[in-house]
Amino acid sequence: MQDANSIIAPSKQGVMVGFPPPPDKRVTAANCYQPEHMAWRIQNTTRLFPSARISRGADSISILPQGERLDIERLAVAASDGTSLPMQEVLRRTSVDSMIVMHRGRVVYEGYFGDMTDSKVHAMYSCTKSVIGLLVEALIHEGTLDETRPASAYVPELQASPAGSATVRELLDMRANFMFSEKPKIPGQVQVDYIMGLGFIPRPTDYSGPNGVYELLSGAKSMGSHGGMFRYDNGSTDTLGWILRKVTGQTLDTLIGDLIWSQLGAERDAGMSIDASGVEWAAAGMSAILRDFARLGETLRCHGAFNGRQILPSAVYQKIKMGGDRECFGDGGGGNMSGGSYRSQWWFYHDRFDSFACRGQYGQRLWIAPNAETLVAQFAVDSTLSALEPLRLSGFQAIADSMA
């Protein structure tokens, strides 16, 4: 397939090319959020910020068997204006830099565009939330956590914070209600005060705000009672991350490595961004190669089983797949998927494919369609955030329809 995204390839723009790169093409932690550096940052997060290693373990790499090739170039995708677009144009518009399609456990399409390769680690962003959700649900299943208890029952440091009064289930389903600053969160936009508190964007010289996730959560402010309408927010997942550390005595990178990544037969170690206080970023810190991202998806498609192992109890999968409360979901909280629901840090579409997904900022997607026995694992550098989500979903659905 022709390179669909050559226009955004950082190397073709001279970004970080040369030894050393020219000053105006050099990306650092201080300037990486500038628009011209976004694509390079997303594809090189572990080179910009401290990162913990999520170990793949010492077992052999699991095989991703090849199936009959999907002629993806010939697929047509229905656009919202009633027209039809070739799949290659959809990939270009949604700034896909790598994609794998699996059908019945076999890879039927695998493509890398621009500077991406099959061995390059890529930011997953909020797809990290779904991994955290799997860990929490596993601990609920084994009885270590009670989903009806408040966070403060496990993290006494949150006793005075509104984050501490939300139950584990309310946190899992994004029905907790608190904020990190007086500035309201705008759906589809980056929470600048929050990211600055974590230390991932430069702070002004007179900065006196929170330093790291523990201080952010401890100083959170109430926005009303919990348990109402769906409200997508990083704070719920960050609270779950603190709960996981408390009840297991382990860091998140260790938990993910021991319980999931090392069981997948992954090809590469994954990474976990570390905030300014030395804590793993539960809400959006993971990075991985695409093929391992696809292995995670196949595990979910197969009810928690992969690589000859039951990695997650089937009961955990069944509980998550119940989906969330559609009445409280509204318009998707800025996620641009009216009619869906959210449960256990996973998104549910309630469509003809019975599809569900993990979703990360800038177009990271793991879309699983059980009724089509299909999954799409995708990394992207889409600066439009959720604006192109309907087109992206139409592309996934066209792929699933082609498998019939």
C-alpha positions as CSV (number, residue, x, y, z in Angstrom):
1,M,0.0,0.0,0.0
2,Q,1.2,3.5,-0.8
3,D,2.4,5.5,2.2
4,A,-1.0,7.1,3.2
5,N,0.6,9.6,5.6
6,S,3.9,10.7,4.1
7,I,2.7,14.3,4.5
8,I,3.1,14.0,8.3
9,A,6.2,11.8,8.5
10,P,8.5,13.8,10.9
11,S,11.6,12.7,9.2
12,K,10.4,14.0,5.9
13,Q,10.0,17.4,7.6
14,G,13.6,17.2,8.9
15,V,12.4,16.8,12.5
16,M,15.1,15.2,14.7
17,V,17.2,14.4,11.6
18,G,21.0,14.8,11.8
19,F,23.6,14.5,14.5
20,P,22.7,16.9,16.1
21,P,19.5,18.0,14.4
22,P,19.2,21.7,13.5
23,P,18.0,23.8,16.5
24,D,14.6,24.5,14.9
25,K,14.0,20.8,14.2
26,R,15.1,19.6,17.6
27,V,12.4,18.1,19.9
28,T,12.7,18.3,23.7
29,A,10.5,17.9,26.7
30,A,10.2,21.7,26.7
31,N,8.9,22.2,23.1
32,C,7.4,18.8,22.2
33,Y,3.8,20.1,22.6
34,Q,4.3,22.6,19.7
35,P,2.1,21.5,16.8
36,E,4.9,20.9,14.4
37,H,6.5,18.4,16.9
38,M,3.3,16.5,17.8
39,A,3.8,13.5,15.5
40,W,7.4,13.0,16.6
41,R,6.4,13.3,20.2
42,I,3.6,10.7,19.9
43,Q,5.9,8.2,18.3
44,N,8.8,8.9,20.7
45,T,7.3,9.5,24.1
46,T,9.8,7.2,25.9
47,R,12.7,9.3,24.6
48,L,11.2,12.5,26.0
49,F,10.1,11.6,29.5
50,P,11.1,9.2,32.2
51,S,9.6,5.8,31.6
52,A,9.3,2.5,33.6
53,R,9.8,-0.8,31.7
54,I,6.8,-3.1,31.5
55,S,8.6,-6.4,31.1
56,R,7.6,-8.9,28.4
57,G,9.1,-11.6,30.6
58,A,11.4,-14.4,29.4
59,D,9.0,-16.6,27.5
60,S,9.0,-17.2,23.8
61,I,7.3,-14.7,21.5
62,S,3.8,-15.9,20.6
63,I,3.1,-16.3,16.9
64,L,0.6,-14.1,15.1
65,P,-0.5,-16.4,12.3
66,Q,-1.1,-14.9,8.9
67,G,-4.4,-15.3,7.2
68,E,-5.6,-14.5,3.6
69,R,-4.7,-11.0,2.9
70,L,-7.4,-8.4,3.1
71,D,-7.3,-6.1,0.0
72,I,-7.9,-3.0,2.1
73,E,-7.1,-0.6,-0.7
74,R,-10.3,-1.7,-2.4
75,L,-12.6,-1.0,0.5
76,A,-15.1,1.9,0.4
77,V,-16.1,3.7,3.5
78,A,-19.4,5.6,4.0
79,A,-18.8,9.2,5.0
80,S,-21.2,11.3,7.1
81,D,-22.2,13.4,4.1
82,G,-23.5,10.4,2.3
83,T,-20.5,10.0,0.0
84,S,-18.1,7.1,-0.2
85,L,-14.4,7.3,0.4
86,P,-11.6,4.9,-0.4
87,M,-10.0,3.4,2.7
88,Q,-6.7,4.9,1.8
89,E,-8.3,8.4,2.0
90,V,-9.8,7.5,5.4
91,L,-6.4,6.5,6.7
92,R,-4.9,9.7,5.4
93,R,-7.6,11.9,6.9
94,T,-7.4,10.2,10.3
95,S,-3.6,10.3,10.3
96,V,-3.1,6.6,10.8
97,D,0.6,5.7,11.1
98,S,0.1,1.9,11.7
99,M,-2.7,-0.6,11.6
100,I,-3.2,-4.3,12.0
101,V,-6.5,-6.2,11.2
102,M,-7.0,-9.7,12.6
103,H,-9.8,-12.0,11.6
104,R,-10.4,-15.3,13.5
105,G,-7.0,-14.9,15.2
106,R,-5.1,-14.4,12.0
107,V,-3.4,-11.2,10.7
108,V,-5.1,-10.3,7.4
109,Y,-3.6,-6.8,7.1
110,E,-0.6,-5.0,8.6
111,G,0.6,-1.6,7.5
112,Y,3.2,1.0,8.7
113,F,3.3,4.5,7.3
114,G,5.7,7.4,7.5
115,D,8.3,6.8,10.2
116,M,6.5,3.9,11.9
117,T,7.9,0.4,11.9
118,D,6.8,-2.9,13.3
119,S,9.4,-2.6,16.1
120,K,8.7,1.1,17.1
121,V,7.2,1.7,20.5
122,H,4.2,4.2,20.2
123,A,2.2,6.1,22.8
124,M,-1.1,4.4,23.7
125,Y,-2.4,7.3,25.7
126,S,-5.9,6.6,27.2
127,C,-5.9,3.0,26.0
128,T,-3.8,2.7,29.2
129,K,-7.1,3.2,31.1
130,S,-8.5,0.0,29.7
131,V,-5.5,-2.0,30.9
132,I,-6.0,-0.5,34.3
133,G,-9.6,-1.5,34.1
134,L,-8.7,-5.1,33.4
135,L,-6.4,-5.2,36.5
136,V,-9.1,-3.7,38.8
137,E,-11.8,-6.1,37.5
138,A,-9.4,-9.0,38.1
139,L,-8.9,-8.0,41.7
140,I,-12.6,-7.6,42.2
141,H,-13.1,-11.1,40.8
142,E,-10.6,-12.6,43.2
143,G,-12.1,-10.7,46.2
144,T,-9.2,-8.3,46.9
145,L,-11.3,-5.3,46.0
146,D,-15.0,-4.6,46.7
147,E,-16.5,-2.5,43.9
148,T,-19.1,-1.0,46.2
149,R,-16.5,0.5,48.7
150,P,-15.1,4.0,48.4
151,A,-11.6,4.7,47.2
152,S,-10.7,6.0,50.7
153,A,-11.3,2.5,52.1
154,Y,-8.2,1.5,50.2
155,V,-6.3,4.8,50.1
156,P,-6.7,6.6,53.5
157,E,-4.8,9.6,52.1
158,L,-7.9,10.4,50.0
159,Q,-10.2,10.6,53.0
160,A,-10.6,14.4,52.7
161,S,-10.7,14.4,48.9
162,P,-13.8,14.0,46.7
163,A,-11.9,11.4,44.8
164,G,-11.9,9.3,48.0
165,S,-15.7,9.2,48.3
166,A,-16.3,7.7,44.9
167,T,-16.8,4.0,44.9
168,V,-14.5,1.6,42.9
169,R,-17.4,1.0,40.5
170,E,-18.1,4.7,40.0
171,L,-14.4,5.2,39.2
172,L,-14.4,2.3,36.8
173,D,-17.4,3.5,34.9
174,M,-16.5,7.3,34.9
175,R,-19.3,8.3,37.1
176,A,-17.2,10.1,39.7
177,N,-17.5,13.8,39.9
178,F,-14.4,15.9,40.8
179,M,-11.9,18.2,39.1
180,F,-8.2,19.2,39.5
181,S,-8.6,23.0,39.1
182,E,-11.1,25.8,38.9
183,K,-10.9,25.6,35.2
184,P,-13.6,23.2,33.9
185,K,-12.6,20.3,31.7
186,I,-13.6,20.9,28.1
187,P,-14.5,17.7,26.3
188,G,-12.0,16.9,23.5
189,Q,-9.3,19.3,24.9
190,V,-6.1,18.6,26.9
191,Q,-6.4,19.4,30.6
192,V,-3.4,21.8,30.8
193,D,-3.4,22.3,34.6
194,Y,-3.5,18.5,35.0
195,I,-0.8,17.8,32.6
196,M,1.4,20.5,34.1
197,G,0.8,19.1,37.5
198,L,2.0,15.7,36.3
199,G,5.1,17.5,34.9
200,F,4.6,16.6,31.2
201,I,4.5,20.2,30.0
202,P,6.8,23.0,31.1
203,R,5.9,24.9,34.3
204,P,6.3,28.6,34.7
205,T,9.2,29.7,36.9
206,D,6.7,30.8,39.7
207,Y,4.8,27.5,39.6
208,S,3.5,26.5,43.0
209,G,0.8,24.0,42.0
210,P,0.6,20.2,42.7
211,N,3.6,18.0,41.9
212,G,2.5,14.7,40.6
213,V,-0.6,12.6,40.7
214,Y,-0.8,12.1,44.5
215,E,-0.9,15.8,45.1
216,L,-3.4,16.3,42.3
217,L,-5.8,13.8,43.7
218,S,-5.4,14.8,47.3
219,G,-6.2,18.4,46.3
220,A,-9.1,17.6,44.0
221,K,-12.3,19.7,44.2
222,S,-15.9,18.4,44.2
223,M,-18.2,18.9,41.3
224,G,-21.2,17.4,43.0
225,S,-22.4,13.9,43.9
226,H,-21.0,10.8,42.3
227,G,-23.0,8.2,40.4
228,G,-24.8,10.5,38.0
229,M,-24.1,11.0,34.3
230,F,-21.0,9.6,32.6
231,R,-18.2,12.1,32.8
232,Y,-14.9,11.0,31.1
233,D,-11.9,12.2,33.2
234,N,-8.4,11.2,33.9
235,G,-8.8,11.5,37.6
236,S,-11.0,8.4,37.9
237,T,-8.3,6.2,36.4
238,D,-5.5,7.9,38.4
239,T,-7.4,7.1,41.5
240,L,-7.8,3.4,40.4
241,G,-4.0,3.4,39.9
242,W,-3.4,4.5,43.4
243,I,-5.8,1.8,44.7
244,L,-4.0,-0.9,42.7
245,R,-0.6,0.2,44.2
246,K,-2.0,0.3,47.7
247,V,-3.7,-3.2,47.7
248,T,-0.9,-5.0,45.9
249,G,2.2,-3.2,47.1
250,Q,3.4,-3.2,43.5
251,T,4.0,-0.5,40.9
252,L,1.7,-0.4,37.9
253,D,4.5,-1.3,35.4
254,T,5.2,-4.4,37.5
255,L,1.5,-5.4,37.7
256,I,0.9,-5.0,34.0
257,G,4.1,-6.8,33.2
258,D,3.5,-9.8,35.5
259,L,-0.2,-10.2,35.0
260,I,-0.7,-9.3,31.3
261,W,2.3,-8.4,29.2
262,S,4.5,-11.4,30.1
263,Q,1.6,-13.7,29.5
264,L,0.9,-12.5,26.0
265,G,4.2,-13.7,24.6
266,A,4.8,-10.1,23.7
267,E,7.6,-9.2,21.3
268,R,8.9,-6.1,23.1
269,D,8.8,-4.6,26.6
270,A,6.2,-1.9,26.8
271,G,6.7,1.4,28.7
272,M,5.0,3.5,31.3
273,S,5.5,7.2,31.6
274,I,6.5,8.5,35.1
275,D,5.3,11.8,36.4
276,A,7.2,14.5,38.2
277,S,6.9,12.8,41.5
278,G,8.1,9.4,40.2
279,V,4.7,7.8,39.9
280,E,3.4,5.8,36.8
281,W,0.7,7.7,34.8
282,A,-2.3,5.3,35.2
283,A,-4.6,7.4,32.9
284,A,-2.5,7.6,29.8
285,G,1.1,6.5,30.3
286,M,1.6,3.3,28.3
287,S,3.5,2.8,25.1
288,A,4.0,-0.4,23.1
289,I,4.5,-1.8,19.6
290,L,1.5,-2.3,17.5
291,R,1.8,-6.1,17.3
292,D,1.7,-6.4,21.1
293,F,-1.3,-4.0,21.1
294,A,-3.0,-6.5,18.7
295,R,-2.1,-9.4,21.0
296,L,-3.9,-7.6,23.9
297,G,-7.0,-7.1,21.6
298,E,-7.0,-10.8,20.6
299,T,-7.0,-11.7,24.3
300,L,-10.1,-9.7,24.8
301,R,-11.8,-11.1,21.7
302,C,-11.1,-14.6,23.0
303,H,-12.7,-14.0,26.4
304,G,-9.4,-13.4,28.2
305,A,-7.5,-16.3,26.6
306,F,-4.4,-16.1,24.4
307,N,-1.0,-17.7,23.9
308,G,-2.4,-21.0,25.2
309,R,-3.2,-19.4,28.5
310,Q,-6.3,-18.0,30.3
311,I,-4.6,-14.6,31.0
312,L,-7.8,-13.1,32.5
313,P,-10.6,-15.0,34.0
314,S,-13.5,-15.5,31.5
315,A,-15.8,-14.1,34.2
316,V,-13.9,-10.8,34.1
317,Y,-14.5,-10.6,30.3
318,Q,-18.2,-11.4,30.7
319,K,-18.6,-8.8,33.4
320,I,-16.9,-6.1,31.3
321,K,-18.8,-7.0,28.2
322,M,-22.1,-6.3,29.9
323,G,-21.5,-2.7,28.9
324,G,-22.5,0.4,30.8
325,D,-25.6,2.3,31.6
326,R,-26.7,3.8,28.3
327,E,-29.1,6.2,30.0
328,C,-26.3,7.9,31.9
329,F,-24.0,8.0,28.9
330,G,-25.7,10.9,27.1
331,D,-23.7,12.0,24.0
332,G,-20.6,10.2,25.1
333,G,-19.1,13.0,27.2
334,G,-17.3,14.5,24.2
335,G,-16.3,11.1,22.9
336,N,-18.5,11.6,19.8
337,M,-20.3,8.2,20.1
338,S,-23.9,8.9,21.0
339,G,-25.8,5.7,21.7
340,G,-22.9,3.9,23.3
341,S,-21.9,3.2,26.9
342,Y,-18.9,2.9,29.1
343,R,-17.9,0.2,31.6
344,S,-14.7,-0.8,33.4
345,Q,-12.7,1.7,31.4
346,W,-13.9,0.3,28.0
347,W,-16.1,1.9,25.4
348,F,-19.2,0.0,24.0
349,Y,-20.9,0.9,20.7
350,H,-24.0,-1.4,20.9
351,D,-23.9,-1.9,17.1
352,R,-24.5,-4.9,14.8
353,F,-21.0,-6.1,15.6
354,D,-21.4,-6.0,19.4
355,S,-18.2,-4.0,19.2
356,F,-16.2,-2.4,22.0
357,A,-12.9,-0.6,22.2
358,C,-10.2,1.1,24.1
359,R,-9.6,4.6,22.9
360,G,-6.6,6.9,23.3
361,Q,-6.0,10.5,22.4
362,Y,-4.8,11.3,18.8
363,G,-6.4,8.2,17.4
364,Q,-5.1,5.2,19.3
365,R,-7.7,2.5,19.0
366,L,-8.2,-1.2,19.7
367,W,-11.6,-2.0,18.2
368,I,-13.0,-5.5,18.8
369,A,-16.0,-6.8,16.9
370,P,-17.0,-10.2,18.3
371,N,-19.9,-10.7,15.8
372,A,-17.4,-10.3,12.9
373,E,-14.6,-12.2,14.7
374,T,-12.4,-9.2,13.9
375,L,-10.2,-6.7,15.6
376,V,-8.5,-3.5,14.4
377,A,-5.4,-2.3,16.3
378,Q,-4.4,1.2,15.2
379,F,-1.9,3.9,16.2
380,A,-2.3,7.4,14.8
381,V,-1.2,11.1,15.2
382,D,-4.6,12.7,14.6
383,S,-4.6,16.3,16.0
384,T,-8.4,16.6,15.5
385,L,-8.9,14.6,18.7
386,S,-12.5,13.2,18.4
387,A,-13.7,15.2,15.5
388,L,-13.0,12.4,13.0
389,E,-14.3,9.6,15.2
390,P,-17.4,9.0,13.0
391,L,-15.3,8.5,9.9
392,R,-12.8,6.4,11.8
393,L,-15.6,4.1,13.1
394,S,-17.1,3.8,9.6
395,G,-13.7,2.6,8.4
396,F,-13.6,-0.1,11.1
397,Q,-17.1,-1.1,10.3
398,A,-16.3,-1.4,6.6
399,I,-13.4,-3.7,7.5
400,A,-15.7,-5.9,9.6
401,D,-18.4,-6.0,6.9
402,S,-15.8,-7.2,4.4
403,M,-15.1,-10.2,6.6
404,A,-18.7,-11.5,6.3
